[in-house]
Amino acid sequence: MQKPQSAERIGELSLLAFTFFEGWFPVLTLLILQYLSPIYTYLLTVCFASLTFLTVLIMQGKLAQLIQFSAYRPMLLSASLMSLAFIFIYVGLTWTSAGNMSILIFLQFFFSFIYFNVIGREPFSRQHLLGAFLMAFGALIILFPENWTVNRGDLFIVMASAIAPIANYYQKQARQQVSSSTVLTFRSFFAIPVLYILAVIMETEPQWQAIEQVWIYIVICGVLLMGLSKILWLEGIHRISITKASAMMALIPVFTLFFSWLLFNTMPDTRQLMAIVPVIYGGYLLTRSI
């Protein structure tokens, strides 16, 4: 039996690895999007992610949970909403930067506060209200640059952030009946045919030569960034508090900005540096206990 301190240490290491992988996600996705359209990029990535989840599910001996029909309603709702959120992320990244995406996706904490505290009337403190204000302020810095023209890519990322808390709500409901790997496997296999139909209708089929240029990035994104990292996240929050996990998530935009500079030689601009502090600190305040 693991000692509490040992379990917490494993949780912290899992979350640290998760933030490292997540920091790479927008950067490597931007590399793929130079050759492939967004929905086809998401489709190919989720194919490799689904194989990762299925492998873990088989190793855990929980394959039978995929036919536990009582969990289908929350799993279907979670899968539908999360797939839509990721479509918005991939489409948004075709028009915005990796740095902007990594900061704006943090707004899911802000929308959680709006949905469950303000609208849902769950109790909240002045600290939570301040956190929501800081996140909104940081988002406005990103969304409205000097010429007051909103970048449509940034808007897509904000829409993804708005959808994510509702998807996570239903994912939590499903998790009460089946394992995390079951939820993730179901979600990825649900997404594949839907994405294929959307890609065929809305986009031009990519040439094999284009796929060859970025296949290694697709595998990395699917297996590590959308596969293993999601398992690390669920394992991490199983062992440490959501408050600590959310605070560690603040490393993600820092990693992204660094990796973006490393690969694209793009230094963080003034707006990103001005926005990152209120967004991250606001998210920390929102996830702290009253």
C-alpha atoms as a printed R data frame, in Angstrom:
    type eleno elety resid chain resno       x      y       z
1   ATOM     1    CA   MET     A     1   0.000  0.000   0.000
2   ATOM     2    CA   GLN     A     2   1.395  3.410  -0.985
3   ATOM     3    CA   LYS     A     3   2.099  5.942   1.730
4   ATOM     4    CA   PRO     A     4   0.112  9.218   1.337
5   ATOM     5    CA   GLN     A     5   3.304 11.225   0.722
6   ATOM     6    CA   SER     A     6   4.455  8.731  -1.910
7   ATOM     7    CA   ALA     A     7   1.098  8.863  -3.688
8   ATOM     8    CA   GLU     A     8   1.153 12.664  -3.643
9   ATOM     9    CA   ARG     A     9   4.681 12.667  -5.032
10  ATOM    10    CA   ILE     A    10   3.579 10.405  -7.918
11  ATOM    11    CA   GLY     A    11   0.655 12.781  -8.538
12  ATOM    12    CA   GLU     A    12   2.962 15.789  -8.663
13  ATOM    13    CA   LEU     A    13   5.348 14.070 -11.084
14  ATOM    14    CA   SER     A    14   2.406 12.990 -13.259
15  ATOM    15    CA   LEU     A    15   1.123 16.580 -13.417
16  ATOM    16    CA   LEU     A    16   4.610 17.934 -14.152
17  ATOM    17    CA   ALA     A    17   4.933 15.522 -17.088
18  ATOM    18    CA   PHE     A    18   1.411 16.495 -18.204
19  ATOM    19    CA   THR     A    19   2.270 20.214 -18.288
20  ATOM    20    CA   PHE     A    20   5.444 19.466 -20.268
21  ATOM    21    CA   PHE     A    21   3.531 17.491 -22.908
22  ATOM    22    CA   GLU     A    22   0.649 19.992 -23.038
23  ATOM    23    CA   GLY     A    23   3.139 22.814 -23.554
24  ATOM    24    CA   TRP     A    24   4.239 21.100 -26.773
25  ATOM    25    CA   PHE     A    25   0.699 20.548 -28.084
26  ATOM    26    CA   PRO     A    26  -0.004 23.928 -29.791
27  ATOM    27    CA   VAL     A    27   3.568 24.178 -31.070
28  ATOM    28    CA   LEU     A    28   3.649 20.777 -32.792
29  ATOM    29    CA   THR     A    29   0.075 21.194 -33.995
30  ATOM    30    CA   LEU     A    30   1.069 24.430 -35.727
31  ATOM    31    CA   LEU     A    31   3.849 22.526 -37.504
32  ATOM    32    CA   ILE     A    32   1.323 19.961 -38.770
33  ATOM    33    CA   LEU     A    33  -1.144 22.668 -39.837
34  ATOM    34    CA   GLN     A    34   1.461 24.026 -42.239
35  ATOM    35    CA   TYR     A    35   0.833 20.904 -44.350
36  ATOM    36    CA   LEU     A    36  -2.639 19.634 -43.416
37  ATOM    37    CA   SER     A    37  -6.075 21.161 -42.871
38  ATOM    38    CA   PRO     A    38  -7.355 21.393 -39.262
39  ATOM    39    CA   ILE     A    39 -10.041 18.678 -39.190
40  ATOM    40    CA   TYR     A    40  -7.842 16.156 -41.005
41  ATOM    41    CA   THR     A    41  -5.064 17.018 -38.536
42  ATOM    42    CA   TYR     A    42  -7.379 16.356 -35.608
43  ATOM    43    CA   LEU     A    43  -8.680 13.152 -37.227
44  ATOM    44    CA   LEU     A    44  -5.214 11.658 -37.783
45  ATOM    45    CA   THR     A    45  -4.077 12.694 -34.307
46  ATOM    46    CA   VAL     A    46  -7.089 11.182 -32.552
47  ATOM    47    CA   CYS     A    47  -6.577  7.895 -34.451
48  ATOM    48    CA   PHE     A    48  -3.220  7.430 -32.710
49  ATOM    49    CA   ALA     A    49  -4.656  8.647 -29.408
50  ATOM    50    CA   SER     A    50  -7.438  6.044 -29.633
51  ATOM    51    CA   LEU     A    51  -4.887  3.252 -30.060
52  ATOM    52    CA   THR     A    52  -3.080  4.499 -26.957
53  ATOM    53    CA   PHE     A    53  -6.267  4.556 -24.874
54  ATOM    54    CA   LEU     A    54  -7.384  1.153 -26.153
55  ATOM    55    CA   THR     A    55  -4.006 -0.383 -25.291
56  ATOM    56    CA   VAL     A    56  -4.213  0.977 -21.734
57  ATOM    57    CA   LEU     A    57  -7.810 -0.238 -21.404
58  ATOM    58    CA   ILE     A    58  -6.853 -3.772 -22.486
59  ATOM    59    CA   MET     A    59  -3.860 -3.807 -20.133
60  ATOM    60    CA   GLN     A    60  -6.171 -2.805 -17.282
61  ATOM    61    CA   GLY     A    61  -8.601 -5.593 -18.166
62  ATOM    62    CA   LYS     A    62 -11.519 -3.160 -18.431
63  ATOM    63    CA   LEU     A    63 -12.521 -3.654 -22.063
64  ATOM    64    CA   ALA     A    64 -15.995 -4.828 -21.023
65  ATOM    65    CA   GLN     A    65 -16.733 -1.363 -19.620
66  ATOM    66    CA   LEU     A    66 -17.149 -0.111 -23.199
67  ATOM    67    CA   ILE     A    67 -20.529 -1.857 -23.307
68  ATOM    68    CA   GLN     A    68 -21.741 -0.541 -19.945
69  ATOM    69    CA   PHE     A    69 -24.815  1.133 -21.439
70  ATOM    70    CA   SER     A    70 -25.797  3.008 -18.258
71  ATOM    71    CA   ALA     A    71 -22.745  5.253 -18.783
72  ATOM    72    CA   TYR     A    72 -23.492  5.963 -22.440
73  ATOM    73    CA   ARG     A    73 -25.502  9.165 -21.962
74  ATOM    74    CA   PRO     A    74 -22.777 11.128 -20.102
75  ATOM    75    CA   MET     A    75 -20.054  9.582 -22.282
76  ATOM    76    CA   LEU     A    76 -21.879 10.576 -25.475
77  ATOM    77    CA   LEU     A    77 -22.455 14.122 -24.241
78  ATOM    78    CA   SER     A    78 -18.867 14.450 -23.066
79  ATOM    79    CA   ALA     A    79 -17.491 12.999 -26.310
80  ATOM    80    CA   SER     A    80 -19.647 15.267 -28.485
81  ATOM    81    CA   LEU     A    81 -18.779 18.449 -26.609
82  ATOM    82    CA   MET     A    82 -15.076 17.678 -26.230
83  ATOM    83    CA   SER     A    83 -14.786 16.812 -29.929
84  ATOM    84    CA   LEU     A    84 -16.399 20.151 -30.784
85  ATOM    85    CA   ALA     A    85 -14.026 21.961 -28.447
86  ATOM    86    CA   PHE     A    86 -10.992 20.352 -30.091
87  ATOM    87    CA   ILE     A    87 -12.316 21.190 -33.565
88  ATOM    88    CA   PHE     A    88 -12.446 24.836 -32.463
89  ATOM    89    CA   ILE     A    89  -8.890 24.563 -31.112
90  ATOM    90    CA   TYR     A    90  -7.499 23.104 -34.336
91  ATOM    91    CA   VAL     A    91  -9.364 25.600 -36.507
92  ATOM    92    CA   GLY     A    92  -8.356 28.454 -34.204
93  ATOM    93    CA   LEU     A    93  -4.681 27.525 -34.407
94  ATOM    94    CA   THR     A    94  -4.745 28.130 -38.161
95  ATOM    95    CA   TRP     A    95  -5.197 31.864 -37.419
96  ATOM    96    CA   THR     A    96  -3.586 32.457 -34.046
97  ATOM    97    CA   SER     A    97  -0.280 31.730 -32.302
98  ATOM    98    CA   ALA     A    98   0.663 28.891 -29.990
99  ATOM    99    CA   GLY     A    99   1.248 31.414 -27.197
100 ATOM   100    CA   ASN     A   100  -2.200 32.966 -27.518
101 ATOM   101    CA   MET     A   101  -3.830 29.540 -27.553
102 ATOM   102    CA   SER     A   102  -2.004 28.358 -24.413
103 ATOM   103    CA   ILE     A   103  -3.128 31.461 -22.501
104 ATOM   104    CA   LEU     A   104  -6.727 31.668 -23.753
105 ATOM   105    CA   ILE     A   105  -7.469 27.967 -23.157
106 ATOM   106    CA   PHE     A   106  -6.903 28.750 -19.471
107 ATOM   107    CA   LEU     A   107 -10.250 30.594 -19.589
108 ATOM   108    CA   GLN     A   108 -12.028 27.292 -18.984
109 ATOM   109    CA   PHE     A   109 -11.631 28.091 -15.275
110 ATOM   110    CA   PHE     A   110 -13.392 31.413 -15.864
111 ATOM   111    CA   PHE     A   111 -16.277 29.745 -17.694
112 ATOM   112    CA   SER     A   112 -16.539 27.083 -14.984
113 ATOM   113    CA   PHE     A   113 -17.006 29.897 -12.479
114 ATOM   114    CA   ILE     A   114 -19.712 31.497 -14.644
115 ATOM   115    CA   TYR     A   115 -21.603 28.237 -15.244
116 ATOM   116    CA   PHE     A   116 -21.449 26.626 -11.822
117 ATOM   117    CA   ASN     A   117 -21.077 29.553  -9.419
118 ATOM   118    CA   VAL     A   118 -22.823 32.537 -11.019
119 ATOM   119    CA   ILE     A   119 -25.538 30.754 -13.036
120 ATOM   120    CA   GLY     A   120 -25.629 27.576 -10.933
121 ATOM   121    CA   ARG     A   121 -25.614 29.630  -7.739
122 ATOM   122    CA   GLU     A   122 -22.895 27.615  -6.063
123 ATOM   123    CA   PRO     A   123 -21.299 29.718  -3.280
124 ATOM   124    CA   PHE     A   124 -18.261 31.804  -4.152
125 ATOM   125    CA   SER     A   125 -16.063 34.306  -2.345
126 ATOM   126    CA   ARG     A   126 -14.580 37.699  -3.175
127 ATOM   127    CA   GLN     A   127 -11.382 35.819  -3.937
128 ATOM   128    CA   HIS     A   128 -13.191 33.841  -6.657
129 ATOM   129    CA   LEU     A   129 -14.775 37.016  -8.005
130 ATOM   130    CA   LEU     A   130 -11.351 38.680  -8.183
131 ATOM   131    CA   GLY     A   131  -9.968 35.625  -9.975
132 ATOM   132    CA   ALA     A   132 -12.751 35.784 -12.569
133 ATOM   133    CA   PHE     A   133 -12.129 39.511 -13.107
134 ATOM   134    CA   LEU     A   134  -8.377 38.991 -13.569
135 ATOM   135    CA   MET     A   135  -8.928 36.208 -16.096
136 ATOM   136    CA   ALA     A   136 -11.418 38.309 -18.056
137 ATOM   137    CA   PHE     A   137  -9.002 41.243 -18.018
138 ATOM   138    CA   GLY     A   138  -6.114 39.083 -19.272
139 ATOM   139    CA   ALA     A   139  -8.292 37.640 -22.022
140 ATOM   140    CA   LEU     A   140  -9.285 41.119 -23.203
141 ATOM   141    CA   ILE     A   141  -5.599 42.029 -23.539
142 ATOM   142    CA   ILE     A   142  -5.149 39.090 -25.930
143 ATOM   143    CA   LEU     A   143  -8.451 39.500 -27.781
144 ATOM   144    CA   PHE     A   144  -8.263 43.254 -28.397
145 ATOM   145    CA   PRO     A   145  -4.839 44.373 -29.650
146 ATOM   146    CA   GLU     A   146  -3.890 47.948 -30.391
147 ATOM   147    CA   ASN     A   147  -6.069 48.237 -33.506
148 ATOM   148    CA   TRP     A   148  -9.101 46.723 -31.670
149 ATOM   149    CA   THR     A   149  -9.524 44.059 -34.335
150 ATOM   150    CA   VAL     A   150 -10.438 40.670 -32.894
151 ATOM   151    CA   ASN     A   151  -8.478 37.702 -34.283
152 ATOM   152    CA   ARG     A   152 -10.951 35.013 -35.351
153 ATOM   153    CA   GLY     A   153  -8.505 32.300 -34.289
154 ATOM   154    CA   ASP     A   154  -8.508 33.671 -30.736
155 ATOM   155    CA   LEU     A   155 -12.325 33.631 -30.750
156 ATOM   156    CA   PHE     A   156 -12.340 29.938 -31.689
157 ATOM   157    CA   ILE     A   157 -10.012 29.193 -28.754
158 ATOM   158    CA   VAL     A   158 -12.297 31.134 -26.395
159 ATOM   159    CA   MET     A   159 -15.288 29.125 -27.670
160 ATOM   160    CA   ALA     A   160 -13.355 25.917 -26.965
161 ATOM   161    CA   SER     A   161 -12.666 27.175 -23.443
162 ATOM   162    CA   ALA     A   162 -16.375 27.852 -22.991
163 ATOM   163    CA   ILE     A   163 -17.323 24.311 -24.044
164 ATOM   164    CA   ALA     A   164 -14.664 22.433 -22.038
165 ATOM   165    CA   PRO     A   165 -16.227 22.849 -18.536
166 ATOM   166    CA   ILE     A   166 -19.570 21.401 -19.694
167 ATOM   167    CA   ALA     A   167 -17.785 18.487 -21.384
168 ATOM   168    CA   ASN     A   168 -15.794 17.875 -18.194
169 ATOM   169    CA   TYR     A   169 -19.007 17.951 -16.156
170 ATOM   170    CA   TYR     A   170 -20.440 15.052 -18.158
171 ATOM   171    CA   GLN     A   171 -17.059 13.314 -18.181
172 ATOM   172    CA   LYS     A   172 -17.106 13.423 -14.378
173 ATOM   173    CA   GLN     A   173 -20.575 11.837 -14.409
174 ATOM   174    CA   ALA     A   174 -19.343  9.048 -16.676
175 ATOM   175    CA   ARG     A   175 -16.237  8.563 -14.504
176 ATOM   176    CA   GLN     A   176 -18.502  7.633 -11.575
177 ATOM   177    CA   GLN     A   177 -19.552  4.511 -13.493
178 ATOM   178    CA   VAL     A   178 -16.516  3.546 -15.586
179 ATOM   179    CA   SER     A   179 -12.739  4.089 -15.570
180 ATOM   180    CA   SER     A   180 -10.943  7.108 -16.984
181 ATOM   181    CA   SER     A   181  -9.383  5.010 -19.755
182 ATOM   182    CA   THR     A   182 -12.869  3.799 -20.730
183 ATOM   183    CA   VAL     A   183 -14.147  7.375 -21.011
184 ATOM   184    CA   LEU     A   184 -11.134  8.417 -23.106
185 ATOM   185    CA   THR     A   185 -11.342  5.341 -25.359
186 ATOM   186    CA   PHE     A   186 -15.056  5.845 -25.962
187 ATOM   187    CA   ARG     A   187 -14.511  9.548 -26.683
188 ATOM   188    CA   SER     A   188 -11.774  8.963 -29.221
189 ATOM   189    CA   PHE     A   189 -13.577  6.152 -31.078
190 ATOM   190    CA   PHE     A   190 -16.754  8.259 -31.133
191 ATOM   191    CA   ALA     A   191 -14.820 11.179 -32.640
192 ATOM   192    CA   ILE     A   192 -13.174  9.266 -35.513
193 ATOM   193    CA   PRO     A   193 -16.243  8.668 -37.783
194 ATOM   194    CA   VAL     A   194 -17.683 12.110 -36.971
195 ATOM   195    CA   LEU     A   195 -14.420 13.841 -37.855
196 ATOM   196    CA   TYR     A   196 -14.027 11.782 -41.024
197 ATOM   197    CA   ILE     A   197 -17.471 12.812 -42.282
198 ATOM   198    CA   LEU     A   198 -16.805 16.483 -41.435
199 ATOM   199    CA   ALA     A   199 -13.380 16.377 -43.093
200 ATOM   200    CA   VAL     A   200 -14.755 14.837 -46.309
201 ATOM   201    CA   ILE     A   201 -17.547 17.428 -46.488
202 ATOM   202    CA   MET     A   202 -15.594 20.538 -45.464
203 ATOM   203    CA   GLU     A   203 -11.973 19.987 -46.485
204 ATOM   204    CA   THR     A   204  -9.819 18.730 -49.332
205 ATOM   205    CA   GLU     A   205  -8.278 15.313 -48.755
206 ATOM   206    CA   PRO     A   206  -4.559 15.753 -48.032
207 ATOM   207    CA   GLN     A   207  -1.928 14.373 -50.375
208 ATOM   208    CA   TRP     A   208   0.161 11.507 -49.045
209 ATOM   209    CA   GLN     A   209   3.311 13.554 -49.649
210 ATOM   210    CA   ALA     A   210   2.011 16.172 -47.214
211 ATOM   211    CA   ILE     A   211   1.302 13.540 -44.550
212 ATOM   212    CA   GLU     A   212   4.805 12.125 -44.999
213 ATOM   213    CA   GLN     A   213   6.263 15.545 -44.170
214 ATOM   214    CA   VAL     A   214   4.664 15.593 -40.701
215 ATOM   215    CA   TRP     A   215   3.806 11.976 -39.849
216 ATOM   216    CA   ILE     A   216   6.244 11.898 -36.927
217 ATOM   217    CA   TYR     A   217   4.582 14.965 -35.385
218 ATOM   218    CA   ILE     A   218   1.153 13.361 -35.845
219 ATOM   219    CA   VAL     A   219   2.310 10.224 -34.018
220 ATOM   220    CA   ILE     A   220   3.853 12.273 -31.198
221 ATOM   221    CA   CYS     A   221   0.707 14.387 -30.832
222 ATOM   222    CA   GLY     A   222  -1.570 11.349 -30.880
223 ATOM   223    CA   VAL     A   223   0.379  8.988 -28.623
224 ATOM   224    CA   LEU     A   224   1.996 11.437 -26.204
225 ATOM   225    CA   LEU     A   225   0.155 14.766 -26.270
226 ATOM   226    CA   MET     A   226  -3.452 13.603 -26.729
227 ATOM   227    CA   GLY     A   227  -2.931 10.086 -25.388
228 ATOM   228    CA   LEU     A   228  -0.431  9.668 -22.584
229 ATOM   229    CA   SER     A   229  -0.765 13.239 -21.300
230 ATOM   230    CA   LYS     A   230  -4.523 12.824 -20.702
231 ATOM   231    CA   ILE     A   231  -3.848  9.661 -18.698
232 ATOM   232    CA   LEU     A   232  -1.171 11.497 -16.700
233 ATOM   233    CA   TRP     A   233  -3.672 14.286 -15.973
234 ATOM   234    CA   LEU     A   234  -6.319 11.874 -14.683
235 ATOM   235    CA   GLU     A   235  -3.760  9.947 -12.631
236 ATOM   236    CA   GLY     A   236  -2.402 13.193 -11.218
237 ATOM   237    CA   ILE     A   237  -5.702 14.681 -10.066
238 ATOM   238    CA   HIS     A   238  -6.576 11.292  -8.542
239 ATOM   239    CA   ARG     A   239  -3.649 11.737  -6.122
240 ATOM   240    CA   ILE     A   240  -3.394 15.479  -5.434
241 ATOM   241    CA   SER     A   241  -5.872 18.292  -4.915
242 ATOM   242    CA   ILE     A   242  -7.463 20.140  -7.823
243 ATOM   243    CA   THR     A   243  -6.059 23.377  -6.368
244 ATOM   244    CA   LYS     A   244  -2.475 22.140  -6.592
245 ATOM   245    CA   ALA     A   245  -3.121 20.570 -10.018
246 ATOM   246    CA   SER     A   246  -4.571 23.839 -11.332
247 ATOM   247    CA   ALA     A   247  -1.618 25.799  -9.982
248 ATOM   248    CA   MET     A   248   0.776 23.419 -11.763
249 ATOM   249    CA   MET     A   249  -1.183 23.943 -14.998
250 ATOM   250    CA   ALA     A   250   0.152 27.489 -14.960
251 ATOM   251    CA   LEU     A   251   3.386 25.996 -16.306
252 ATOM   252    CA   ILE     A   252   1.693 25.065 -19.607
253 ATOM   253    CA   PRO     A   253   1.680 28.530 -21.264
254 ATOM   254    CA   VAL     A   254   5.221 29.106 -19.953
255 ATOM   255    CA   PHE     A   255   6.381 25.872 -21.609
256 ATOM   256    CA   THR     A   256   4.478 26.752 -24.800
257 ATOM   257    CA   LEU     A   257   6.015 30.214 -25.083
258 ATOM   258    CA   PHE     A   258   9.480 28.710 -24.532
259 ATOM   259    CA   PHE     A   259   8.982 25.894 -27.070
260 ATOM   260    CA   SER     A   260   7.543 28.384 -29.570
261 ATOM   261    CA   TRP     A   261  10.673 30.496 -29.219
262 ATOM   262    CA   LEU     A   262  12.823 27.349 -29.518
263 ATOM   263    CA   LEU     A   263  11.223 26.109 -32.777
264 ATOM   264    CA   PHE     A   264   9.864 29.249 -34.429
265 ATOM   265    CA   ASN     A   265  12.270 31.818 -32.938
266 ATOM   266    CA   THR     A   266   9.240 33.902 -31.910
267 ATOM   267    CA   MET     A   267   9.692 35.790 -28.661
268 ATOM   268    CA   PRO     A   268   6.570 36.393 -26.516
269 ATOM   269    CA   ASP     A   269   5.084 39.739 -27.480
270 ATOM   270    CA   THR     A   270   4.111 42.472 -25.024
271 ATOM   271    CA   ARG     A   271   0.427 41.542 -24.992
272 ATOM   272    CA   GLN     A   272   1.164 37.912 -24.165
273 ATOM   273    CA   LEU     A   273   3.482 38.908 -21.320
274 ATOM   274    CA   MET     A   274   0.877 41.356 -19.991
275 ATOM   275    CA   ALA     A   275  -1.944 38.806 -20.233
276 ATOM   276    CA   ILE     A   276  -0.260 35.708 -18.871
277 ATOM   277    CA   VAL     A   277   0.025 37.001 -15.284
278 ATOM   278    CA   PRO     A   278  -3.645 37.952 -14.642
279 ATOM   279    CA   VAL     A   279  -4.936 34.885 -16.512
280 ATOM   280    CA   ILE     A   280  -2.797 32.407 -14.583
281 ATOM   281    CA   TYR     A   281  -3.165 34.096 -11.194
282 ATOM   282    CA   GLY     A   282  -6.898 34.493 -11.747
283 ATOM   283    CA   GLY     A   283  -7.180 30.794 -12.545
284 ATOM   284    CA   TYR     A   284  -5.296 30.001  -9.352
285 ATOM   285    CA   LEU     A   285  -7.678 32.131  -7.271
286 ATOM   286    CA   LEU     A   286 -10.719 30.512  -8.883
287 ATOM   287    CA   THR     A   287  -9.557 27.016  -7.997
288 ATOM   288    CA   ARG     A   288  -8.644 27.741  -4.396
289 ATOM   289    CA   SER     A   289 -11.049 26.643  -1.679
290 ATOM   290    CA   ILE     A   290 -13.264 29.286  -0.091
